[in-house]
Amino acid sequence: MAQQFAQQQHRSEEPQSQAQDETQKTNKSQEQEDALDAVLDDISSTLETDAETYVSSFVQKGGE
């Protein structure tokens, strides 16, 4: 009986750890999404203020 009880406890802990893993994955995904949004916002604001200078910084000059 003790073994059955121990197995039942172990099984009841699995959904909690899976839920925690999913929560951590969701949090990490949200953090990555926020970081990407910040970069895109920065690019967008730069293009709004001075698009010509921003684009010309990527043009290769003389064999670079």
N, C-alpha and C positions, 0 to 999 in steps of 0.2 A: 504494500500500500504506500509506503514511503516513496518508492520509485515513481509510482503513478502520480503522486502529488507533486513531486519535483518536476516531472515532465509537463504536467499541466501548468505549473508556474512558468516554466521556460516558454511554453507556447503562448502564454498570455503576454509575455514581455516582447515577443517578436513584433506584433503590430505597433507597439509604442516605438520601438527602435526604427521601424520602417517609416512611421509618421515623422519621427525626428529627422531621418535622412531626407525625406521629401521636403520638410520644412527648410533644412539647410540648403538643399539644392535650389529651392525656390528663392531663398534669400540671396544666394550667390548669383543666380540668374538675374535677379532684380538689381543687384549691385553692378553687374556687368552691363546691364541695359542702361542704368543711370550714367555710368562712365562713358558709354558710347554716345548717349544723348548729349552729354556735356561737350564731347569732342565735336559732334556735329553742330551743336549750337555755336561753338567757338568759330568753326569754319564759316558758318552762315553769317555770323556777325562781321567777320573779317571781310567776306565777300560783299556785304552790304556797304561797308565803309570804303574799301579800296580794292575792288576786284582786279583791276589791271595790274597793280603791283603784286598781288598775291599770285596771279596766273603767271606773270613774267618771271617770278622766282623759280618756276619749274622748267623754264626754257633753257635748253642746253646752248652753251655759247662756245664756239671754236673747238670742238672735239672733246668736250668734257664728258 
